[in-house]
Amino acid sequence: MTTPFVPPPWAFEFHGHRCPFMPIGYRMGKLAMLELGVEREQDHGFHIFPELGEGHPQTCMMDGLQAATGATYGKVLMAKTFYGKLAATFFHPAKGAVRFALQPNFVDAMGKFEFFAYRKRGVEPSAIPAAVVDEVIAWVAGQPDEALFKVERKPDFRFTPVKGSFAKTRCSVCDEYVFDRYVRMKDGAPVCIPCSGYAGAAPTRG
C-alpha cells in the first residue's frame, strides 16, 4: 500500500529546505499514528524516541515526525536515543508502543539518486537543483509503505515522563530564574548550573 502522506507546504517551510528525509519522517509519523490509533498530539500524551544521533544528514527525518504528529521537541515529547539508526519508537500510555525502521533495501535504492551525490560533495540541500531534489522526493512518495518501513510492536516498552513543575528559584549569582529540578547549592545558596562551577555542568557531546 502507498499512503498519500505527503507533507504540506508549511512543513517544508518549517524545515527550511526540500529534501527526501523530512517527507520520510512525516509519512512515518502519520503511519505510526494510524498503527496506534491516536490523533495528532495537542498536549503531552504522545512520545517519540528517534534513534538518530548527530553528524549524519538524515536527522531531517525528525522535523517530519514533529510536523506529522505534534509530538514536538518543545513540548518535551521527543528525545533522541543516539543509536545512530534510521528508526523511531512511538509511545502512547493508553495505546502502547510501535517501532518504525527504514528498510535497508529502500535506503540503498534511494542512495543511488543524484541528490546524494551532491550531498556527499558537501552541497547543502537548498543549493541542489530543484529538479534533482524533486526527483528523489517524488520517488520516495511513490514507494509502498512496506518498502520503506519495518514495523514492530513493542509490548514491553515502558516510559514514565518527568512530572512537570512550575517551581523555580532565583540563582544567587546571576539572579536569573532556574527551575528547581536544576538548582544546585554552592556555599549554602541556590545557584544555576552555569554558575555552579561543577565539572561537566555545561552540556557537551564528543
N, C-alpha and C positions, 0 to 999 in steps of 0.2 A: 504494500500500500504506500502511495506517495501522498502525504498530507500537505495541504496548501498553507503551511505555516511559514509565510514569508514576512519578514519584519516590515512594519510600516515606515514611511519616510522619517518620522520623528526618531525612530530607533537608530537609524544611520546618523542622523544629526547629533543625537546624544553621544554616539560612539565617536564621532569625529571624522571618520573616513569610511569608504566602502571596501569591504574585504569579505572573504568567504567564512571566516570563523565566527564573526558576530551572528550571521544568519544561522550557522550551525547551532550555536548556543540558544538562540531564540527558539528554533524548532525543538531542540532537546527539552527546553523548559516547558513548552506547550505540551509535548508528549508526556512528560513526567506528570504534569497536572492532570491530564486525562487518565493516566495509569493509576494515580492515587485518588481520583475523583474529587479534586479540590478546585476552587475558583482562584482567580488572581488575588494575591495576598494584599489586603488593605492595611493590616496592622502588624501583628508579631507572631503569627502562628505557623508559618511555613518556612523551613530552613533548608539551605543548600550548602553542601560541602564539596566544592570543586577540588579535584585532586591535582590541579595545576600548581606550578611553582612560580619561579621567576627566571628571566633570561631566555625565554622562548616566546615567539610572537603569537602563538596560538592562545595566549591568555585573553585575546579579544573575545573569546567564547563567553567569558564571564559577563560582559556587558549585554550580550544577547540573553543570557539567563536572567539577569535582573529585569530587562525590558519585558520579557515574556511573563514573568511570574510575580513581579512586585516584591520578591524576596531580595531586598537590596542591602548593600553593604552599610548604607547609612542607618538602616533600621536594625542593624546588627543581626541580620538574618543570613549572612553569607560569611563563611570562614574557610579559607584555603587550608588544605592538609599538607601542601608542599611535597606531594609524592612525585610530581613531575609527570603526571599521566593525563591523557585526554579523556577525562571521566568526571562524573559528579554524582554524589548521593543526595537525594531529595527526601526530606523528612517532614511529616506532619504528625503531631502527637495522637491525633484521632484516626489517622489513616495508615500509619506505618511508614516504611522507607522503601525506596527503589533506587537502584544504581544504573546509570546510563554510561556506557563507554563507547568511544568511536571504534568501529570495526577496522582492524589493521589493513585489510584489502582496500577499504574505502580511502584510508589515509594515503596508502601507496599510490592509488589511482589519481587522487587529487593532486599529489605532489608532482605529477608529470606536466601540469599546466604551466604555461609561460609565466603566470603570475608569480610562482615561487622561484623561478629563475631570477626575476627582478629582486625579490625579497632577499635571496641569498647573496646578491651583489650589494645589499645594503640600501636599496631603493625603498623609500617609505611608500606605503600604500597610496597616499594621496598624490604621489608623483608618478604612479604607474599609469600608462594609457588606459582610458576608460574602457575601451573595447576589450582589453586584456582582463581587466577586473570583472567586467560584466560577463565575460565568457565563463569564468570559473564559478561565479555566483549562480548563474543560470544552470550550470551543470549540477551543482550541489542541490538546487531546488528541485531538479528533475529526478533525483535518485530516490528509490524506495526507502521507506523508513528502516526496514530491516537491513538494507545495505549500509546504512550509516551507523546504526546503533545496536549494541548488545545490551539487552535489558535484563536486569536481575533483581528480583525482590529480595529484601534484606530483613527477614523476620526477627532477627536477633539484634538489630540496630537499636541503640539506646542513646538518647541525648537529653540532658537537663539544662535548659538555658539558665544563665546567671540571672538572679532576681533583680529587677530594676529598682533603682532608688534615686530619689531627688536629693538625698542628704549630701551636703557639701560643706567645705571648710575653707577659710582663707589661709593661704600659705603665709607663715610668719616672716618669710624672707621677701618674696616678690609681691605679696598682697593680692595675688590672683586666686580665684576660687579653684579648688580641686575637689572632685567627687571623693567621698570618704573612703571608697574602696582603694583609692590610690594614694591616700595620705600616708606619709612617713613621719616618724618622730626624730627630731635632732635637737639635742640639748634640752629635752623636755618640751619642745614646742613643735606644733604640726608644720610640716613642710611638704611641698610638692616633690615629685620625683626629680625633676631637673635641679631643684635647689638642694636636694638631699645630699648630693655628693657621693651617693652609694655607687660602688663599682657596678657597671652594667645597667645603670639607670636609664641610659638612652637606648632606644631600640636600634639594633644593628643586625645585619644579616650578611654572612660570608658568601 
